[in-house]
Amino acid sequence: MQANKLRPIRGWYWIAEGFTLVRRMPMAFFSAASTVAMLVLLFGFVPVIGQTALILVLPPLEIGMFLISREVAEGNRIHPALLFAGFRMKLRPLFAIGGVRLIGNLVALWLAVLISGIAGVRLMAFVESGKQLPPELLNSYLKMLALFFFIRLPIEMATWYAAPCVGLRGLTAIKALFFSFVAYWRNFWVLAVYTLSFSLLSGFLTSALMSVTGGSTMLSMVVMAFCVVFWMALYYAAFYRSACDVFGEWPHPWTHEI
């Protein structure tokens, strides 16, 4: 199993190819993305426990979206249960990947807060009051966010392709994390182009759509819900294309042909 090294421009093409997949069978993608969004919302209602559980169950759901993207690419019909196919695979290594992501994020956040010296209690007080942050607190907050991004980057690299490597390649969690890290490292600038392009595109188009709602609360909620579902569907479709570019064709579930 070897990771191909691609040109940075491929990061933009992943978005275009992902959009082609979504356009080919939009209802399948929107239905699956809506389900994932609803699960994220429901888990988010339960403080700490729900958010922790969400991070642990995301890898199996990521496999489900991956399989839906491949079935669409192959022109096959999509069974609704395919989204949850990841839960029929070996869950221990998938949960382990979620655990690495969870612990890594917590450690990264702790280190970012510690290094930036931000006053967490004071920050929360301003956020809850809705008041504008004073310049010194705002600078500390921005510094903390930048530190958090860079400290957690190795975790992001190790977990980026880890879920499909476990579910479809049959790798152990440790091997999957290793291969994902190497693949990300070899294609760092490709993924940087992809991430930046996706962020700018989604942010600009969402803002443009929200600006034409005329301040209507109901219409704004509908537009925002559509944007969340659409961008989630496009994200996973583009992720599938990136995985095929980097690692080649993926075996069908439960065959694990490496």
Protein Blocks (a to p, Z undefined) as FASTA:
>chain_A
ZZddddfklmmmmmmmmmmmmmmmmmlmmmmmmmmmmmmmmmmmpghjlmmmmmmmmmmm
mmmmmmmmmmmmnopacdfklmmmmmmmcfklmmmmmmmmmmmmmmmmmmmmmmnopafk
lmmmmmmnopacdfklmmmmmmmmmmmmmmmmmmmmmmmmmmmmmmmnopafklmmmmmm
mmmmmmmmmmmmmmmmmmmmmmmmmmmmmmmnnopaklmmmmmmmmmmmmmmmmmmmmmm
mmmmmnopaddehklpZZ
